[in-house]
Amino acid sequence: MTIEEMKKKKREFGYSYKKLSELSGVPLGTIQKIFGGETRSPRHDTIMMLLKVLEPEKYAEEENASYSGDYEEDIPYSEKGVSYADNYNENEKSGFREEPAIIYGSRKTIDLEHFNGKKQGEYTLEDYEVLPNDVRVELIDGFFYYMDSPSTRHQLIGGEIYAQIRNFIRKYKGGCIPFISPTDVQLDRDEKTILEPDVFIVCDPSKITEKRIYGNPDFVVEILSPSTSRKDRYIKAKKYKYAGVKEFWLVDPKKKNVLVYSFDDDDSDDVTMYGFKDKITVGIYGGKLQIDFADISEYVDSVCGHIE
């Protein structure tokens, strides 16, 4: 929904700015900046909060796309070994919903004897390191989140983004280092969070250790896939922001768009949406590096075009 469409809906409902703020939970000042044209690229979660009030049917569609079989393997929570209530916490109140806490991988039970009776929210780096090799998870604030193996399209997109970044850095002999999944990132430098971003850049070599990256990257790309969509959109976006990541890209192969988040120290983050026909500037390089998504899309479609 564009800002002009939101203005039209606001007029149709007869809402004042104050009423819209009360109904949506978006601060009055933020609404005034959006509708007054001062904020041209509202945050994704702000758009969703306004959408819930101004166009409930569209909001429901977006929610279903994020939280249903469109993006997630359709396994009942009971088969995953946990109820939804087990994973309802403060993140839900702040607008970031967590996926069901996963302690099962590929319908194969993880041997919990290693964990000494711990439960979700209590796991640490030590528990992460003793998981079976065939179980792919991320550890976020003591919770395990299961990840399916990525699709061929997912991997091709990630590989092409990485290649364009790497070629640029090598050509200009830059000091930053690009990485591609699977590479562990101990994001908060604590024992409770280990992530595997799809593509990322680290500009401080001291953060690079033999086993993992110790600290926040400067730039991160996550490519949406069925088992990670909700986590990438909500939980990881928030984690990256508050860990000090400067720029975060969320690539949606299904909708063929890219959300670019430019994080700052307050809550006035810049969020811009691009399509797969665009060249997108990597902000941390001051406009010198652009990722050509038209080229990437053409190549990936030529390889995967026969796949439904």
N, C-alpha and C positions, 0 to 999 in steps of 0.2 A: 504494500500500500504506500503510495507516494504521499508527500506532505499535502499536496493539493487535494488528494482524495480524502485525507483525514480531515481537512478543513471542511469539505463538502459534507461529510458524515456528521461532523460536529454541528454544523448548521441545521442539518435534518433533524437531529435529536434535540436541538435547542439548548445544548450544554454551554454553560459559561466555562471559562478557564478553571475557576475554582471548583465547579461541579465535576469537571473531567478529572481534575487532580484527585478529588475525593474518591471517585469511582475506580480510577486506574491505579492509584498509589504512586503515580509519578509526581515529583515535587512541582508545585505551582510555577516556580521560576523556570524550571526546565521546559514545561509546556509552553510558557510564554516565549521562550527563546526559539523553540521549534516552530511554532505557528507564526512568529514574527519574522522568521527568516534568518535569525542570528545563528542558529544551529542548523546547518544544512545536512549533516550526516549523523542523525541520532544513533545512540548505541542500540544494538540488536535487541537487548532485553527491554529497553525503553519502548521500542517499536512494538514489541509483543504485548507489553502491558497496555498500550494504547489500543492496539488491535483487538484485544479481548473485550474492550468496552465499545469501540466504534464499529467493529465488524466481527461479531462473535463467530459467525459461520467460517469466515476466513481464518480466524484464530484457531478454531477447532481443526481445520485442515492442516495448518502448520504444526499443531501439536501432534496430530496423528502421523504426519510425515516424520517428525522427530522421535516419537515414542512408540510407533507401531512397527509392523512387519515391513514397512517401506524401508526401514533402516536397521531393523534389529531382528535377529533370529527369534522366531515365535515360539519360545519355550515357556510354559507356565512357570511362575515364580516357585511353585512347590517343587518342580523338577530341578530348579537351580539351588535348592536347599535353603531357601530363606523367604520370609514374607516381606512384602513391601514395607510394612510397618517397621521392620528391623532396620531399615535404612532411611527412615524419615528423621532428619536432624535440622540443625540450624541453616544448612545450605538451602533447604526448601523454603524457609522463611525469607531468605534474602533473594529469592528468585532463581537460584541455581539448583535444579533437581538432580539428584544422583541416580545413577542406574541401580537396579537391584544389586545388592552385595553378592558377588559371585564367589562361591567356594567349590564350584564344579566346573570342570573344563571338558568340552566336547562330550558332555553327558558321561564323563568318566570321573568318578569321585577322587579327589585329591586325598592322599593319606594324611589325616589330621593328627596322627600320633606325633609328628615332628613338632607340632605347635604347642604342646603342653597345655591343652585346654583353653587356648586363647580363642577369642571370637572376633568377628569383624570390628574394626576400629582399634584393635589392639596389636595388629601385626606390625613387624619391624623389618628392617633390612636383613636381619639374621634369618627370619622366616622366609623372606623372598628368595634368599640364596640357596635354601634347601628344597625349593619346589622341584618337582620332576621336570626333566628337560623338555618333555613334550607338552608342558602347560605354559602358555603365554599369558602373562598377567601384567598389569601395572599396579603399583602400590601407591595409594593416594591417601594421606592422612590416616594411615593404619588400616585402610580398606583395600582388599584385593578386587581388581576389576579384570574379568576374563576378556581376552582378545582372540577372535578368530584369525586364522591365517589370512593375510590380505589377498584380494583378487589380483589377477594378472593386470587388469586395467589400473587398479590402485597402484601397483608397483611400477608400472610403466610411467604413470604420471609423476610419481615421486622421483623416479630415476631421471626423467627429463628435466624436472625443476632443479634437481641437484646438479645435473651436468651443466646447465646454463650458468648456475652460480659458480661452480668449480672452475669452469673455463674462464669466466670473467676474473676471478681472484688470481688464478695462475697467470693469465695474460698480463695483468697489471701488477703482479708480484705483491698482492695485498697481504696484510698480516693476519687477517681473520681466517678461520678454518671451517669449511662446510662439512657436515656429517649427514648420514642417511641411516634410517632404521635398519636393523635393530642396534641402537646404541643407548645404553642406560644413562639417564641424567638424574643425579641426586639433587633435585631442583632446589630444595630449601636447606641443603647442607645439614639435614637431620636424619634420623633413622626411620622416618615414617613415610617418606615419599620417594618413589623411583618411577620415572616416566620414560617412555620411548617415543619421542617425537618422530614424525615421518622424515622431515628434513629440517635442519637447523644450522645456525652459524654461531660460532664461538669466537669472540675477538680478544679474549684474555687467555693466552696459552697456559697460564698457571692453573686454570680450571681443568685441564686435560690430564687425567691419570691413566694408568694402565687398564683399569677395569671399567671406568665410567667418567662422565663429566661431573665435576663436583662444583655445583653452583648453576646459576641461570645462564642459558644462551642469550644472545642479543636479538636473534631473529628465529622464529619458529613457523613451520608449515605443518598443518595437520590435514590429512585427506580423509574425508568422511567415508566410513564403511559400515556395514550392517551392525557389527558388534560394538562400535565405538562412537556412534553418532552423538548420542546424548551426552556422553562423557566429554567429548571434544567440544561441543557447543557451549556447555554450561560449566562443568567442573574444571576442566583443564584451562579454558579461557580465563577463568577467575584465578586459578593457580599461577598461570604465566604472568598475568598482570601484576599481582602482588609480590611475585618473586623478583620482578625487575626486568622481565623481557620487554624490549622496546617495541617490537612489531610482531604481530601474530596473524598468519593467513589461514583461513579455513576454506579448503577447496572441496566443492561439492560436485563429484563426477556425474551424479544423477541429474541435477538441475543445471549443470554446466555454468556454475558461477563461483566467484571467489569473494569472500568477505575479508577485507583488510582492516585490521585493528591497529591503530597507532596509540599505544598506551602512554599516559603521562602520570604525573604524581597525584592528580586529583581525579574526579569522576567525569571529567569532560573529554573522555576518549573520543578520538575521531574514528568513525567506522564508514567505510566506503565499499560498495558492491561493484564488482566487475564481471564481465562475461568471458567465455572462452575464446572470444574473438579479439580480446584486448591484449595490449602489452602493458604489464603492470610494473610500476617502479618499486624497487626495493628501497624503502625510505632511509635505511641506515647508510646507504651509499650516495645520498644526496642527489638522486636522479641519474646517476651514471650507469646503474645496472637496471635493466628491464627484463622481465621474464615474458617471453613471447608465447602466450597461451594458444594463439591461433596455430602456431607451428606445432606445439605440443598436442593439441587436439587433433590436428590433421594426421599426425604420425600415429597416435594411439588408436584413432578410428581405423586407420589403414591396417593395423595389426589385429584389432579386436572387433572390427565391424561385423564379422560373421557370428559373433557371440551375442545371444539374446540377453 
